């Protein structure tokens, strides 16, 4: 029963590996949105395609901000 209350702390390398897995999803989402936007620009409507491309770019900027913040916290 006492073992139930003990929490295991992750090492910094384990935390970084988990962060990489989560932030990798941001990259896939941004890439997919930009690809869909590029496809929309060529096939359908320029304006809606550009909105999707800009949304993907925003996700990339958000990704970069999160990575920079995490590296600053590590130092």
ABEGO torsion letter per residue (X at the ends): XAAAABBBBBBAAAAAAAAAAAAAAAAAAAAAAAAAAAAAAAABBAAAAAAAAAAAAAAAAAAAAAAAAAAAAAX
